[in-house]
Amino acid sequence: MSDCCSAPGLLPFEQAVANMLSQISPITETLTLPIEQALHYVLA
């Protein structure tokens, strides 16, 4: 019997996380702006 998570082509969870983590890098630069000037910037 199969379930929705055993479909061909799907990655195991651990492999999917490893793939994502291998493609990211840490943020090395930050910018502090007044909220009025922050249009089109990512706010975090």
C-alpha positions as CSV (number, residue, x, y, z in Angstrom):
1,M,0.0,0.0,0.0
2,S,1.3,3.5,-0.8
3,D,0.6,6.9,0.7
4,C,0.7,10.4,-0.7
5,C,4.4,10.8,0.5
6,S,5.8,7.8,-1.4
7,A,5.2,9.1,-4.9
8,P,8.1,8.7,-7.3
9,G,10.3,11.7,-7.6
10,L,9.8,13.0,-4.1
11,L,12.9,13.5,-1.9
12,P,13.2,12.3,1.7
13,F,12.7,15.2,4.1
14,E,16.4,15.1,5.3
15,Q,17.6,15.3,1.7
16,A,15.3,18.2,0.9
17,V,16.6,20.1,3.9
18,A,20.2,19.3,3.0
19,N,19.6,20.6,-0.5
20,M,18.1,23.9,0.7
21,L,20.8,24.4,3.3
22,S,23.6,23.9,0.7
23,Q,22.1,26.7,-1.4
24,I,22.0,29.5,1.2
25,S,24.5,31.8,2.6
26,P,24.5,34.0,5.7
27,I,23.5,37.7,5.5
28,T,26.7,39.7,5.7
29,E,25.3,43.2,5.3
30,T,22.5,45.1,7.0
31,L,21.0,48.5,6.4
32,T,19.0,50.5,8.9
33,L,16.5,53.0,7.4
34,P,13.5,55.0,8.7
35,I,10.3,53.2,7.8
36,E,9.4,56.0,5.4
37,Q,12.4,55.2,3.3
38,A,12.1,51.4,3.3
39,L,9.8,51.0,0.3
40,H,11.0,48.1,-1.9
41,Y,13.4,46.7,0.8
42,V,13.0,43.4,2.7
43,L,12.0,44.2,6.3
44,A,13.1,41.8,8.9
